[in-house]
Amino acid sequence: MRQTITKPRFSTTSTPATANHDPKTNVCHTLTPSSTSTMTTNMPPSKRARMRRDHTVPEARSLNSTMLRHPGTSLFTRPICWTPLHSQLLGVSFSQQPDQRTPMPANTSSPRRSRRRSRRIPPTVVKLQHNLHALLTVEKEQPLPHLKTRALKETLSTLFPSHLSCPKTSADLDLRFGSRCYAKAVRAQAIWKYPDSGSSSFDSAATCSDRSASQPLSSTSFSSPTQDHPVLVYINRSHLEHIRRKWTKIPKGPNGSSNKPVEQLHALRCKKLMPSNMDEDQYFVAAIIALAQQAVYADVQSRRTLFIPRDVEVRVITVSEEEECFIVYSAVVPAAHIEMFDEPNKAPKNPADIHIKHTRVPVWPVLGLKERLGHVLGRDVVGDFNVNGMDTYEDELPPCPEKRSAKRRCEILPEVLNVSLSEDPNAGSPDHNDNKAKRPRLPKRRAGLVR
């Protein structure tokens, strides 16, 4: 039986058609543009969003245009993998300020103290010395950051109990890029916030962006970005260097041998991540930007949240064990720089460069450390302190008891000096013979026989 095969005729209409073959019925359907649009409309919103592509051309000097100008460089990475090129492209500059060495006691030498003299040291000074020694301990093999973090928390809470006594336990900072939030992008060891962060207010109606103003927010869901605002963060510099060297586990070769080629490649990559100057680490740049974003968003992790761009002043503190000093980084992040991360396709309208200042504060001597750190951190962070003087903690010592010698000291009168030792000074008095007591004589006993 012969089967006749009929060839399909081609349509001469101007409307283009798309053929779609159904494997179940073995029928070839034709999709016209009207049926395609109807099919796209019936899709769920999430699937339509994935199919839609953004063809917006970024403006010059925006973050996306900067990444397009460096196609072969990994710029969109985690802050731990940032290189000095990130600081250069973001317009960040560092400057070292003079060391804060005042106030200090007049006698900075520490002679060997006796046991009785060491008991007169105030308890606060003894506690600070113990924590500072633990903070400056150099651990080359396996650094323990939690011990140093606890020592720094106790040191700052002892020096400034009114403002820096309650650090945040979770020390992870989120970093926003556009409408997306990258959780725990910046890892820090401790974060401090304003004790009365909700008391300050800002003119949000004048500074709100167009994106946030178009979003209706109820009074119950509104929360000011000034609430729960971090002001100081601590980053362990030695632990950061340790992570960069050991964060990738290199697999072993056959029979447990070392994989030399991979180890050399890893060492070369770590060398690129290391800054030429340890004081100008690019990881501090990411921490400063993340801190500034915490102050301008009502909720950093929310996609639709209130955004109030403004200039934000932040500080980062770290410790240099080799030089035995604190290093305090302070910077004012402009509102234009924060808007660059909020809208990566738009160029900043105002100057967006960040100028970071870092100052060294010597740890020793302990007396005067409170005032030295207070001058660098500022009153808004540490509270009130003695600007013109120095706290010696002498009010904590109990009153010193009067010293009494074992031998009785008799006062020698001037008239006694004129009498010889053989003469009786009371011989001339009339009552001398009556009041003179006779010493009783003891019976003679043989020496050595005592009952």
C-alpha positions as a Markdown table, in Angstrom:
| # | Residue | x | y | z |
|---|---|---|---|---|
| 1 | Met | 0.0 | 0.0 | 0.0 |
| 2 | Arg | 1.5 | 3.3 | -1.1 |
| 3 | Gln | 1.2 | 6.2 | 1.2 |
| 4 | Thr | 1.0 | 9.6 | -0.3 |
| 5 | Ile | 3.1 | 12.3 | 1.4 |
| 6 | Thr | 1.9 | 15.8 | 0.9 |
| 7 | Lys | 4.4 | 18.6 | 1.2 |
| 8 | Pro | 3.3 | 21.6 | 3.4 |
| 9 | Arg | 2.5 | 24.7 | 1.5 |
| 10 | Phe | 4.3 | 27.9 | 2.6 |
| 11 | Ser | 2.2 | 30.8 | 3.8 |
| 12 | Thr | 2.4 | 33.9 | 1.8 |
| 13 | Thr | 1.1 | 36.1 | 4.6 |
| 14 | Ser | 3.2 | 38.9 | 6.0 |
| 15 | Thr | 2.7 | 37.9 | 9.6 |
| 16 | Pro | 5.7 | 35.9 | 10.7 |
| 17 | Ala | 5.0 | 32.6 | 12.4 |
| 18 | Thr | 7.0 | 30.3 | 14.7 |
| 19 | Ala | 6.7 | 26.6 | 14.4 |
| 20 | Asn | 6.5 | 24.6 | 17.6 |
| 21 | His | 6.4 | 20.7 | 17.5 |
| 22 | Asp | 4.4 | 18.8 | 20.0 |
| 23 | Pro | 6.0 | 15.4 | 20.6 |
| 24 | Lys | 2.9 | 13.9 | 22.2 |
| 25 | Thr | 0.4 | 14.5 | 19.3 |
| 26 | Asn | 3.1 | 14.7 | 16.6 |
| 27 | Val | 1.5 | 18.0 | 15.4 |
| 28 | Cys | 3.3 | 21.1 | 14.4 |
| 29 | His | 1.6 | 24.2 | 15.9 |
| 30 | Thr | 2.2 | 27.7 | 14.6 |
| 31 | Leu | 2.8 | 30.5 | 17.1 |
| 32 | Thr | 1.9 | 33.9 | 15.9 |
| 33 | Pro | 3.1 | 37.1 | 17.7 |
| 34 | Ser | -0.3 | 37.5 | 19.3 |
| 35 | Ser | -0.2 | 34.0 | 20.8 |
| 36 | Thr | 3.4 | 34.6 | 22.0 |
| 37 | Ser | 2.5 | 37.7 | 23.9 |
| 38 | Thr | -0.5 | 36.0 | 25.4 |
| 39 | Met | 1.8 | 33.1 | 26.5 |
| 40 | Thr | 4.3 | 35.6 | 28.1 |
| 41 | Thr | 1.5 | 37.4 | 29.9 |
| 42 | Asn | 0.3 | 34.2 | 31.5 |
| 43 | Met | 3.8 | 33.5 | 32.9 |
| 44 | Pro | 4.5 | 34.1 | 36.6 |
| 45 | Pro | 6.2 | 37.4 | 37.4 |
| 46 | Ser | 9.4 | 35.7 | 38.6 |
| 47 | Lys | 9.8 | 33.9 | 35.3 |
| 48 | Arg | 9.2 | 37.1 | 33.3 |
| 49 | Ala | 11.7 | 39.0 | 35.3 |
| 50 | Arg | 14.4 | 36.3 | 34.5 |
| 51 | Met | 13.5 | 36.5 | 30.8 |
| 52 | Arg | 13.8 | 40.3 | 30.8 |
| 53 | Arg | 17.2 | 41.7 | 30.2 |
| 54 | Asp | 18.4 | 45.1 | 31.2 |
| 55 | His | 20.1 | 46.9 | 28.3 |
| 56 | Thr | 20.7 | 50.2 | 30.1 |
| 57 | Val | 24.0 | 51.7 | 29.1 |
| 58 | Pro | 25.8 | 52.8 | 32.3 |
| 59 | Glu | 27.0 | 56.4 | 32.5 |
| 60 | Ala | 30.6 | 57.4 | 32.5 |
| 61 | Arg | 32.4 | 57.3 | 35.9 |
| 62 | Ser | 29.8 | 54.9 | 37.3 |
| 63 | Leu | 30.6 | 51.7 | 39.0 |
| 64 | Asn | 29.3 | 49.5 | 36.2 |
| 65 | Ser | 31.2 | 51.5 | 33.6 |
| 66 | Thr | 34.4 | 51.1 | 35.6 |
| 67 | Met | 34.0 | 47.3 | 35.6 |
| 68 | Leu | 33.3 | 47.4 | 31.8 |
| 69 | Arg | 36.6 | 49.2 | 31.3 |
| 70 | His | 38.5 | 46.4 | 33.1 |
| 71 | Pro | 36.9 | 43.2 | 31.6 |
| 72 | Gly | 39.8 | 41.0 | 32.4 |
| 73 | Thr | 40.1 | 42.0 | 36.1 |
| 74 | Ser | 38.1 | 40.5 | 38.9 |
| 75 | Leu | 36.5 | 43.6 | 40.5 |
| 76 | Phe | 33.1 | 42.2 | 41.5 |
| 77 | Thr | 34.5 | 40.0 | 44.3 |
| 78 | Arg | 34.2 | 39.7 | 48.1 |
| 79 | Pro | 36.1 | 42.4 | 50.1 |
| 80 | Ile | 38.6 | 39.8 | 51.3 |
| 81 | Cys | 39.7 | 39.4 | 47.7 |
| 82 | Trp | 40.0 | 43.1 | 47.0 |
| 83 | Thr | 43.3 | 44.4 | 45.7 |
| 84 | Pro | 44.9 | 47.9 | 45.9 |
| 85 | Leu | 43.3 | 48.5 | 42.5 |
| 86 | His | 39.9 | 48.7 | 44.2 |
| 87 | Ser | 41.1 | 51.6 | 46.3 |
| 88 | Gln | 42.4 | 53.3 | 43.3 |
| 89 | Leu | 39.3 | 52.9 | 41.2 |
| 90 | Leu | 37.0 | 54.0 | 44.0 |
| 91 | Gly | 38.9 | 57.2 | 44.6 |
| 92 | Val | 40.2 | 56.4 | 48.0 |
| 93 | Ser | 43.3 | 58.0 | 49.4 |
| 94 | Phe | 45.2 | 57.5 | 52.7 |
| 95 | Ser | 47.1 | 60.0 | 54.8 |
| 96 | Gln | 49.0 | 59.3 | 58.1 |
| 97 | Gln | 48.5 | 61.9 | 60.9 |
| 98 | Pro | 51.0 | 62.7 | 63.6 |
| 99 | Asp | 51.1 | 60.2 | 66.5 |
| 100 | Gln | 49.0 | 61.1 | 69.5 |
| 101 | Arg | 51.6 | 60.9 | 72.3 |
| 102 | Thr | 50.0 | 63.3 | 74.8 |
| 103 | Pro | 49.2 | 63.3 | 77.6 |
| 104 | Met | 51.8 | 61.2 | 79.3 |
| 105 | Pro | 53.1 | 61.1 | 82.9 |
| 106 | Ala | 56.3 | 63.0 | 83.5 |
| 107 | Asn | 58.3 | 59.9 | 84.6 |
| 108 | Thr | 57.6 | 57.3 | 82.0 |
| 109 | Ser | 60.3 | 54.9 | 83.3 |
| 110 | Ser | 59.1 | 51.8 | 85.1 |
| 111 | Pro | 61.6 | 50.8 | 87.8 |
| 112 | Arg | 61.4 | 47.5 | 89.6 |
| 113 | Arg | 58.7 | 47.8 | 92.2 |
| 114 | Ser | 58.9 | 46.3 | 95.6 |
| 115 | Arg | 56.2 | 44.0 | 96.9 |
| 116 | Arg | 54.8 | 46.6 | 99.3 |
| 117 | Arg | 54.9 | 49.3 | 96.6 |
| 118 | Ser | 53.1 | 47.1 | 94.0 |
| 119 | Arg | 50.1 | 46.8 | 96.3 |
| 120 | Arg | 49.5 | 50.5 | 95.9 |
| 121 | Ile | 48.7 | 50.2 | 92.1 |
| 122 | Pro | 45.0 | 51.0 | 91.4 |
| 123 | Pro | 42.9 | 48.0 | 90.4 |
| 124 | Thr | 41.9 | 49.6 | 87.2 |
| 125 | Val | 45.5 | 50.1 | 86.1 |
| 126 | Val | 46.3 | 46.4 | 86.9 |
| 127 | Lys | 43.3 | 45.3 | 84.8 |
| 128 | Leu | 44.3 | 47.5 | 81.9 |
| 129 | Gln | 47.9 | 46.1 | 82.0 |
| 130 | His | 46.6 | 42.5 | 81.9 |
| 131 | Asn | 44.3 | 43.1 | 79.0 |
| 132 | Leu | 46.9 | 45.2 | 77.0 |
| 133 | His | 49.5 | 42.4 | 77.4 |
| 134 | Ala | 47.1 | 39.9 | 76.0 |
| 135 | Leu | 46.2 | 42.2 | 73.2 |
| 136 | Leu | 49.8 | 42.8 | 72.1 |
| 137 | Thr | 50.8 | 39.1 | 72.2 |
| 138 | Val | 52.3 | 38.0 | 68.9 |
| 139 | Glu | 51.0 | 34.5 | 67.9 |
| 140 | Lys | 52.6 | 33.4 | 64.7 |
| 141 | Glu | 51.5 | 29.8 | 64.4 |
| 142 | Gln | 47.8 | 29.8 | 65.3 |
| 143 | Pro | 46.4 | 33.2 | 66.1 |
| 144 | Leu | 43.4 | 33.3 | 68.4 |
| 145 | Pro | 41.4 | 36.4 | 67.5 |
| 146 | His | 38.7 | 35.8 | 70.1 |
| 147 | Leu | 41.2 | 36.3 | 73.0 |
| 148 | Lys | 42.4 | 39.6 | 71.6 |
| 149 | Thr | 38.9 | 40.6 | 70.8 |
| 150 | Arg | 37.8 | 40.0 | 74.4 |
| 151 | Ala | 40.9 | 41.9 | 75.7 |
| 152 | Leu | 40.1 | 44.9 | 73.5 |
| 153 | Lys | 36.4 | 44.9 | 74.5 |
| 154 | Glu | 37.4 | 44.9 | 78.2 |
| 155 | Thr | 40.0 | 47.7 | 77.6 |
| 156 | Leu | 37.6 | 50.0 | 75.9 |
| 157 | Ser | 34.7 | 49.3 | 78.3 |
| 158 | Thr | 37.1 | 50.0 | 81.3 |
| 159 | Leu | 38.3 | 53.3 | 79.8 |
| 160 | Phe | 34.9 | 54.5 | 78.5 |
| 161 | Pro | 32.2 | 52.7 | 80.4 |
| 162 | Ser | 29.4 | 55.1 | 79.4 |
| 163 | His | 29.7 | 54.7 | 75.6 |
| 164 | Leu | 31.8 | 51.7 | 74.7 |
| 165 | Ser | 30.7 | 49.2 | 77.3 |
| 166 | Cys | 28.2 | 47.2 | 75.2 |
| 167 | Pro | 29.7 | 46.1 | 71.8 |
| 168 | Lys | 27.6 | 44.2 | 69.4 |
| 169 | Thr | 28.1 | 40.4 | 69.5 |
| 170 | Ser | 27.5 | 39.8 | 65.8 |
| 171 | Ala | 30.3 | 41.5 | 64.0 |
| 172 | Asp | 29.2 | 41.0 | 60.4 |
| 173 | Leu | 28.5 | 43.9 | 58.0 |
| 174 | Asp | 26.3 | 43.7 | 55.0 |
| 175 | Leu | 27.3 | 45.4 | 51.7 |
| 176 | Arg | 24.7 | 46.7 | 49.2 |
| 177 | Phe | 25.3 | 47.0 | 45.5 |
| 178 | Gly | 22.2 | 48.4 | 43.7 |
| 179 | Ser | 19.1 | 46.7 | 45.0 |
| 180 | Arg | 21.0 | 43.6 | 46.1 |
| 181 | Cys | 22.4 | 43.0 | 49.6 |
| 182 | Tyr | 25.4 | 40.7 | 50.2 |
| 183 | Ala | 25.1 | 39.5 | 53.7 |
| 184 | Lys | 28.2 | 39.2 | 55.9 |
| 185 | Ala | 30.4 | 40.6 | 53.2 |
| 186 | Val | 32.7 | 42.3 | 55.7 |
| 187 | Arg | 33.8 | 40.4 | 58.8 |
| 188 | Ala | 34.8 | 42.3 | 61.8 |
| 189 | Gln | 35.6 | 41.3 | 65.4 |
| 190 | Ala | 33.5 | 43.9 | 67.3 |
| 191 | Ile | 31.1 | 46.7 | 66.5 |
| 192 | Trp | 30.1 | 49.6 | 68.8 |
| 193 | Lys | 27.0 | 51.8 | 68.3 |
| 194 | Tyr | 25.8 | 55.1 | 69.7 |
| 195 | Pro | 24.3 | 54.6 | 73.2 |
| 196 | Asp | 21.4 | 57.1 | 72.3 |
| 197 | Ser | 21.4 | 56.5 | 68.5 |
| 198 | Gly | 17.6 | 57.0 | 68.3 |
| 199 | Ser | 17.7 | 60.5 | 69.8 |
| 200 | Ser | 19.2 | 62.3 | 66.9 |
| 201 | Ser | 16.9 | 63.3 | 64.0 |
| 202 | Phe | 17.4 | 64.3 | 60.3 |
| 203 | Asp | 15.3 | 66.2 | 57.8 |
| 204 | Ser | 14.3 | 63.1 | 55.8 |
| 205 | Ala | 11.8 | 65.0 | 53.7 |
| 206 | Ala | 14.6 | 67.2 | 52.2 |
| 207 | Thr | 17.2 | 64.4 | 51.7 |
| 208 | Cys | 15.1 | 61.4 | 50.7 |
| 209 | Ser | 15.9 | 60.1 | 47.3 |
| 210 | Asp | 13.3 | 59.9 | 44.5 |
| 211 | Arg | 13.2 | 56.1 | 44.7 |
| 212 | Ser | 12.4 | 56.1 | 48.4 |
| 213 | Ala | 9.9 | 59.0 | 48.1 |
| 214 | Ser | 7.8 | 57.2 | 45.6 |
| 215 | Gln | 7.4 | 54.2 | 47.9 |
| 216 | Pro | 4.5 | 54.7 | 50.4 |
| 217 | Leu | 5.6 | 53.8 | 53.9 |
| 218 | Ser | 3.3 | 53.5 | 56.8 |
| 219 | Ser | 4.1 | 55.1 | 60.2 |
| 220 | Thr | 4.3 | 51.7 | 61.8 |
| 221 | Ser | 6.9 | 50.3 | 59.3 |
| 222 | Phe | 9.0 | 53.4 | 59.3 |
| 223 | Ser | 12.3 | 53.3 | 61.1 |
| 224 | Ser | 14.9 | 56.0 | 60.9 |
| 225 | Pro | 18.3 | 55.0 | 59.6 |
| 226 | Thr | 19.9 | 56.8 | 62.6 |
| 227 | Gln | 18.5 | 54.1 | 64.9 |
| 228 | Asp | 20.8 | 51.2 | 65.7 |
| 229 | His | 23.7 | 52.9 | 63.8 |
| 230 | Pro | 27.2 | 51.6 | 64.3 |
| 231 | Val | 29.9 | 54.1 | 64.9 |
| 232 | Leu | 33.1 | 52.1 | 65.6 |
| 233 | Val | 34.4 | 48.7 | 64.3 |
| 234 | Tyr | 37.4 | 46.7 | 65.3 |
| 235 | Ile | 39.3 | 44.6 | 62.8 |
| 236 | Asn | 42.2 | 42.3 | 63.8 |
| 237 | Arg | 45.0 | 43.1 | 61.3 |
| 238 | Ser | 47.1 | 40.0 | 62.1 |
| 239 | His | 44.1 | 37.7 | 61.7 |
| 240 | Leu | 43.2 | 39.3 | 58.4 |
| 241 | Glu | 46.7 | 38.5 | 57.1 |
| 242 | His | 46.4 | 35.0 | 58.4 |
| 243 | Ile | 43.1 | 34.4 | 56.5 |
| 244 | Arg | 44.6 | 35.6 | 53.2 |
| 245 | Arg | 47.4 | 33.1 | 53.5 |
| 246 | Lys | 45.4 | 30.1 | 54.8 |
| 247 | Trp | 41.9 | 30.6 | 53.5 |
| 248 | Thr | 42.3 | 28.2 | 50.6 |
| 249 | Lys | 42.9 | 24.5 | 51.3 |
| 250 | Ile | 45.4 | 23.1 | 48.8 |
| 251 | Pro | 44.8 | 19.5 | 48.0 |
| 252 | Lys | 47.7 | 17.1 | 48.4 |
| 253 | Gly | 49.3 | 15.2 | 45.6 |
| 254 | Pro | 49.7 | 11.4 | 45.2 |
| 255 | Asn | 50.8 | 9.6 | 48.4 |
| 256 | Gly | 50.2 | 12.8 | 50.4 |
| 257 | Ser | 53.0 | 14.8 | 48.7 |
| 258 | Ser | 52.8 | 18.5 | 48.4 |
| 259 | Asn | 51.4 | 20.0 | 45.3 |
| 260 | Lys | 54.1 | 22.5 | 44.4 |
| 261 | Pro | 52.6 | 24.1 | 41.3 |
| 262 | Val | 49.3 | 24.8 | 43.0 |
| 263 | Glu | 51.1 | 26.2 | 46.1 |
| 264 | Gln | 53.1 | 28.5 | 44.0 |
| 265 | Leu | 50.0 | 29.8 | 42.3 |
| 266 | His | 48.3 | 30.3 | 45.6 |
| 267 | Ala | 51.3 | 32.2 | 47.0 |
| 268 | Leu | 51.3 | 34.4 | 43.9 |
| 269 | Arg | 47.6 | 35.2 | 44.4 |
| 270 | Cys | 48.1 | 36.0 | 48.1 |
| 271 | Lys | 50.9 | 38.3 | 47.1 |
| 272 | Lys | 48.6 | 40.3 | 44.9 |
| 273 | Leu | 46.1 | 40.6 | 47.7 |
| 274 | Met | 48.6 | 41.9 | 50.2 |
| 275 | Pro | 49.0 | 45.7 | 50.1 |
| 276 | Ser | 52.4 | 47.3 | 49.8 |
| 277 | Asn | 51.7 | 49.3 | 52.9 |
| 278 | Met | 49.9 | 47.4 | 55.7 |
| 279 | Asp | 48.4 | 50.7 | 57.0 |
| 280 | Glu | 46.6 | 51.2 | 53.7 |
| 281 | Asp | 44.8 | 47.9 | 53.5 |
| 282 | Gln | 41.9 | 47.8 | 51.0 |
| 283 | Tyr | 39.8 | 45.7 | 53.4 |
| 284 | Phe | 39.5 | 48.8 | 55.6 |
| 285 | Val | 38.0 | 50.6 | 52.6 |
| 286 | Ala | 35.2 | 48.0 | 52.3 |
| 287 | Ala | 34.6 | 48.2 | 56.1 |
| 288 | Ile | 34.2 | 52.0 | 56.0 |
| 289 | Ile | 31.8 | 51.8 | 53.0 |
| 290 | Ala | 29.7 | 49.1 | 54.8 |
| 291 | Leu | 29.6 | 51.2 | 58.0 |
| 292 | Ala | 28.4 | 54.2 | 56.0 |
| 293 | Gln | 25.7 | 52.2 | 54.4 |
| 294 | Gln | 24.4 | 51.1 | 57.8 |
| 295 | Ala | 23.7 | 54.8 | 58.6 |
| 296 | Val | 21.6 | 55.7 | 55.5 |
| 297 | Tyr | 19.3 | 52.6 | 55.1 |
| 298 | Ala | 16.4 | 51.9 | 57.4 |
| 299 | Asp | 17.0 | 48.2 | 56.7 |
| 300 | Val | 20.1 | 47.2 | 54.8 |
| 301 | Gln | 18.9 | 43.7 | 53.9 |
| 302 | Ser | 15.5 | 44.8 | 52.6 |
| 303 | Arg | 15.1 | 45.4 | 48.9 |
| 304 | Arg | 12.5 | 48.2 | 49.3 |
| 305 | Thr | 13.7 | 50.3 | 52.1 |
| 306 | Leu | 14.1 | 54.0 | 53.0 |
| 307 | Phe | 17.3 | 55.5 | 51.7 |
| 308 | Ile | 18.6 | 58.8 | 53.1 |
| 309 | Pro | 21.9 | 59.8 | 51.5 |
| 310 | Arg | 24.1 | 62.0 | 53.6 |
| 311 | Asp | 27.7 | 62.4 | 54.6 |
| 312 | Val | 28.6 | 59.8 | 57.3 |
| 313 | Glu | 31.7 | 59.9 | 59.5 |
| 314 | Val | 32.9 | 56.4 | 60.6 |
| 315 | Arg | 35.9 | 55.0 | 62.4 |
| 316 | Val | 37.9 | 51.7 | 62.4 |
| 317 | Ile | 40.3 | 50.7 | 65.1 |
| 318 | Thr | 43.0 | 48.0 | 64.9 |
| 319 | Val | 46.2 | 47.1 | 66.8 |
| 320 | Ser | 49.8 | 46.9 | 65.6 |
| 321 | Glu | 51.5 | 44.3 | 67.9 |
| 322 | Glu | 55.0 | 45.1 | 66.6 |
| 323 | Glu | 54.8 | 48.8 | 67.3 |
| 324 | Glu | 52.7 | 48.3 | 70.4 |
| 325 | Cys | 50.1 | 50.9 | 69.4 |
| 326 | Phe | 46.5 | 51.4 | 68.4 |
| 327 | Ile | 45.7 | 52.6 | 64.8 |
| 328 | Val | 42.5 | 54.6 | 64.4 |
| 329 | Tyr | 41.1 | 55.1 | 60.9 |
| 330 | Ser | 38.6 | 58.0 | 60.5 |
| 331 | Ala | 36.8 | 59.1 | 57.3 |
| 332 | Val | 33.8 | 61.0 | 56.1 |
| 333 | Val | 32.1 | 59.1 | 53.4 |
| 334 | Pro | 30.3 | 61.5 | 51.0 |
| 335 | Ala | 26.7 | 61.1 | 50.1 |
| 336 | Ala | 27.7 | 60.9 | 46.4 |
| 337 | His | 29.8 | 57.9 | 47.1 |
| 338 | Ile | 27.0 | 56.1 | 48.8 |
| 339 | Glu | 24.7 | 56.9 | 45.9 |
| 340 | Met | 27.2 | 55.3 | 43.5 |
| 341 | Phe | 26.6 | 51.9 | 45.3 |
| 342 | Asp | 22.9 | 52.5 | 45.4 |
| 343 | Glu | 22.6 | 53.2 | 41.7 |
| 344 | Pro | 25.7 | 51.6 | 40.0 |
| 345 | Asn | 24.6 | 52.8 | 36.5 |
| 346 | Lys | 24.6 | 56.5 | 37.4 |
| 347 | Ala | 27.7 | 58.7 | 37.7 |
| 348 | Pro | 28.1 | 60.8 | 40.8 |
| 349 | Lys | 27.0 | 64.4 | 40.5 |
| 350 | Asn | 29.2 | 65.7 | 43.4 |
| 351 | Pro | 32.8 | 64.8 | 44.4 |
| 352 | Ala | 32.7 | 61.2 | 45.7 |
| 353 | Asp | 36.4 | 60.6 | 46.7 |
| 354 | Ile | 37.1 | 59.3 | 50.2 |
| 355 | His | 40.0 | 60.6 | 52.3 |
| 356 | Ile | 41.0 | 58.2 | 55.1 |
| 357 | Lys | 43.1 | 59.4 | 57.9 |
| 358 | His | 44.9 | 57.0 | 60.3 |
| 359 | Thr | 46.6 | 57.9 | 63.6 |
| 360 | Arg | 48.8 | 55.9 | 65.9 |
| 361 | Val | 48.2 | 55.9 | 69.6 |
| 362 | Pro | 50.9 | 54.4 | 71.8 |
| 363 | Val | 49.7 | 51.8 | 74.3 |
| 364 | Trp | 52.3 | 52.5 | 77.0 |
| 365 | Pro | 52.2 | 54.0 | 79.5 |
| 366 | Val | 48.7 | 53.1 | 80.8 |
| 367 | Leu | 48.3 | 56.4 | 82.5 |
| 368 | Gly | 47.1 | 58.8 | 79.8 |
| 369 | Leu | 45.8 | 56.1 | 77.4 |
| 370 | Lys | 42.2 | 57.1 | 78.1 |
| 371 | Glu | 42.9 | 60.7 | 77.1 |
| 372 | Arg | 45.0 | 59.8 | 74.1 |
| 373 | Leu | 42.3 | 57.6 | 72.6 |
| 374 | Gly | 39.7 | 60.1 | 73.5 |
| 375 | His | 41.4 | 62.8 | 71.5 |
| 376 | Val | 41.6 | 60.6 | 68.4 |
| 377 | Leu | 38.2 | 58.9 | 68.6 |
| 378 | Gly | 36.3 | 62.1 | 69.6 |
| 379 | Arg | 33.7 | 63.0 | 72.2 |
| 380 | Asp | 30.8 | 61.7 | 70.1 |
| 381 | Val | 32.2 | 58.2 | 70.3 |
| 382 | Val | 33.8 | 58.0 | 73.8 |
| 383 | Gly | 31.8 | 60.6 | 75.7 |
| 384 | Asp | 33.3 | 63.1 | 78.1 |
| 385 | Phe | 36.9 | 62.9 | 79.3 |
| 386 | Asn | 39.5 | 65.2 | 80.9 |
| 387 | Val | 40.8 | 67.1 | 77.9 |
| 388 | Asn | 43.4 | 69.2 | 79.9 |
| 389 | Gly | 44.5 | 66.6 | 82.5 |
| 390 | Met | 45.0 | 62.9 | 83.0 |
| 391 | Asp | 43.1 | 60.4 | 85.1 |
| 392 | Thr | 45.4 | 58.6 | 87.6 |
| 393 | Tyr | 42.8 | 56.4 | 89.3 |
| 394 | Glu | 44.1 | 57.3 | 92.7 |
| 395 | Asp | 40.6 | 57.6 | 94.1 |
| 396 | Glu | 40.3 | 53.8 | 94.0 |
| 397 | Leu | 43.1 | 53.3 | 96.5 |
| 398 | Pro | 42.2 | 53.0 | 100.2 |
| 399 | Pro | 43.6 | 55.5 | 102.7 |
| 400 | Cys | 47.3 | 54.8 | 103.5 |
| 401 | Pro | 47.7 | 53.7 | 107.2 |
| 402 | Glu | 50.3 | 55.5 | 109.4 |
| 403 | Lys | 53.6 | 53.7 | 109.5 |
| 404 | Arg | 54.7 | 52.6 | 113.0 |
| 405 | Ser | 58.2 | 51.3 | 113.6 |
| 406 | Ala | 58.9 | 48.3 | 115.9 |
| 407 | Lys | 61.1 | 50.4 | 118.2 |
| 408 | Arg | 59.6 | 53.1 | 120.3 |
| 409 | Arg | 60.8 | 56.5 | 119.5 |
| 410 | Cys | 61.1 | 58.9 | 122.5 |
| 411 | Glu | 61.1 | 62.7 | 122.0 |
| 412 | Ile | 64.2 | 64.2 | 123.4 |
| 413 | Leu | 63.6 | 67.5 | 125.2 |
| 414 | Pro | 66.1 | 70.3 | 125.0 |
| 415 | Glu | 66.6 | 70.4 | 128.8 |
| 416 | Val | 67.4 | 66.6 | 128.9 |
| 417 | Leu | 70.4 | 67.2 | 126.6 |
| 418 | Asn | 72.0 | 69.3 | 129.4 |
| 419 | Val | 71.8 | 66.5 | 131.9 |
| 420 | Ser | 74.5 | 63.8 | 132.0 |
| 421 | Leu | 73.6 | 60.2 | 131.7 |
| 422 | Ser | 74.9 | 59.4 | 135.3 |
| 423 | Glu | 72.7 | 62.1 | 137.0 |
| 424 | Asp | 69.1 | 61.6 | 137.9 |
| 425 | Pro | 66.9 | 64.2 | 136.2 |
| 426 | Asn | 64.4 | 64.1 | 139.0 |
| 427 | Ala | 66.8 | 64.5 | 141.9 |
| 428 | Gly | 66.0 | 68.1 | 142.7 |
| 429 | Ser | 62.2 | 67.5 | 143.0 |
| 430 | Pro | 60.8 | 67.2 | 146.6 |
| 431 | Asp | 58.5 | 64.3 | 145.8 |
| 432 | His | 61.3 | 62.3 | 144.4 |
| 433 | Asn | 62.0 | 60.1 | 147.5 |
| 434 | Asp | 58.3 | 59.5 | 148.1 |
| 435 | Asn | 57.2 | 58.5 | 144.6 |
| 436 | Lys | 60.3 | 56.5 | 143.8 |
| 437 | Ala | 59.3 | 52.8 | 143.5 |
| 438 | Lys | 61.6 | 50.2 | 144.7 |
| 439 | Arg | 62.5 | 47.4 | 142.4 |
| 440 | Pro | 61.9 | 44.0 | 144.0 |
| 441 | Arg | 64.8 | 41.7 | 144.1 |
| 442 | Leu | 64.4 | 38.3 | 142.6 |
| 443 | Pro | 66.0 | 35.2 | 144.3 |
| 444 | Lys | 69.2 | 34.0 | 142.8 |
| 445 | Arg | 68.8 | 30.9 | 140.7 |
| 446 | Arg | 71.2 | 28.7 | 139.0 |
| 447 | Ala | 71.5 | 29.3 | 135.3 |
| 448 | Gly | 69.9 | 26.8 | 133.0 |
| 449 | Leu | 67.5 | 25.3 | 135.7 |
| 450 | Val | 64.1 | 26.6 | 134.8 |
| 451 | Arg | 61.0 | 24.8 | 136.0 |
